[in-house]
Amino acid sequence: MKRLVLAGVTVATVLGVAMSANAQSGDGQCVRTQFLRNHTVGDNHTLYFDYDGRDVVKLTTSGNCLAAVTSSDPIVLKDRSAGQICKPIDWDIRVRGIPCMVTGMTKLTPAEVAALPKGKRP
């Protein structure tokens, strides 16, 4: 099983395995997680991912898996989808070993990215 670890601006490998996967925006388009370059934590239920330096993908989670998490904490993404993540249920994210259920995903418009508070833009 492949895994992707995102910490700050670093994309690292877990257990020396090369990483590759895909993610999707809320508009029905699948995107490749290999292009996820950075993440920031918006709040207890929101993650923002820089996608290839051109777009921002917003993930909404249920529960409190992001409580007390900072943007420098590693996010582990397991590739269980054969390279395609095309809906929120396909994400398998863990923070500090705690699984996060993704309930929503959206590719932000340029205006929405510009409106993000300072320090929240990945």
Helices and strands as residue ranges (DSSP letters): E 2-7, E 10-12, E 22-24, E 30-32, G 33-35, E 36-43, E 46-51, E 55-61, E 75-79, G 88-90, E 93-95, E 98-100, E 102-107, H 110-114
